[in-house]
Amino acid sequence: MERWKGHARHCPAPRSSLSPRDCAVLLALREAEGRRLRPSVLASRIGWQRSRLSHHLRRMERRGLVRRAECAADSRGAEVMLTTEGAEAFKRASLPHLRAVRELFVSPLTRDQPAAAEQLATTLRTGLESSRGA
């Protein structure tokens, strides 16, 4: 368990210029349709208050990781967009983390264990979904 915690503390990679907070923002934008989100939606997805996000986005903008643009659907609003530089920085920071995940959680498994883990996860997800509907 301590080894896993040690790897988690080193994500992003120790030599990366990205903080864990930067990674949270960049991941949410990377997974968003069009790699852009309204600030209120972004704040909700990463569990931050809008004022905290606003200050952090300003710092990320200065570093070229994100930019703000007029909202395509509502010209009165703005959206936060992942820049090419931000996407590349996130990819560079993520690779060591992905290698660690593979080393710790995939490589030790036998050939049959990933399918068993998927079956277990599906069963648990189904149980959670049915308990929400009850």
Phi, psi and omega in degrees: 000319180296325179295320178296316180298322179297318177294319180297323180293336182262023175247122004292177182305144183305327181270004180286150176275000183264139174270165174303326178293320175301315182297322179298315179294312183295322178296315180299319179290321180298324181276349183281150176298128181072007180055039179211147179214152170293146181304321180295322178290317178299314179301317180295318182295326182258001175075033180249160170282151184299324181294320177298316180298317181302314179296318181292320179298324179300316179293320179293324177298316179300330179271358177080014183278327179221166171214155178261142181218160176298140179289129181295326184274338184212104186295348178279343183254176179232162175231154174259130183241141174283126178275167175300318179297319179295317179296319180292319179297319179295318179298315179298320181287332184280331185303313178297324179295315180297322176298319180295319178299315179299314181298318186275326190242344183249309183303322181290346184282149173284173181301324184273340186293325177300320179294321178295320178295320178296317179297317178298314180298320178296317179297315179295318179298316179299317178296319178295317180295321180289329178288331176290325181282345183281000000 
